Amino acid sequence: MKHLNYCSLLLLTLLCNATLAQEKLWTEADRQFTLDQFNRTREEVVKETENLTPAQWAFRESADRWSIGEIVEHLALWEIIWAREISMGSRSKPQPELNKSTRPDSYYSDFIMETNPHVAQDIGFPTGYIKGSDNLKFFLSRREQNIAFLKKTDADMRAHFELTATPNPRNMHQVYIYQWGHVDRHLRQIRKVKSDANFPK
């Protein structure tokens, strides 16, 4: 009888796990799309910066503008901030019902890609202490860590949400949209710095 009860319990557990797997909201297509965007934006940062001279890394369009070094440091700092947010959110209690009140993915991609200037939060403000290509190394090290997590995580990123009491909460997949979209925004900024008439040759 005990053996029968154990088998019944094991079968029930397997059936429950199979059901949960089928109901996962974050698909492998979602994961691959996010990985593709992470890889693309990483490679574009490398392409735009890998051959810069120290003078080019440090050039500012004006005294109140960031250098390319500061822009890339800012990106690296936000890789750390995003990683913490994803880690905390993906370990919180799943709340798939919140998807009824969240905005569509397009809202977040449109917002992060708009051309209006955004004001940087103090937590991600570049220090300027990291010089030249060390900023790229800093960014790449954090991005690689985030890609490794993205590849292996079993969390349902559309069932886990930010730990904020907002009317339209973001699920973790939408936080990922902000993460790679944020790099796209600053790639535009890097290209603008490089196109300045006074950019060192």
Order of alpha helices (4+ residues) and beta strands (2+ residues): alpha-alpha-alpha-alpha-alpha-alpha-alpha
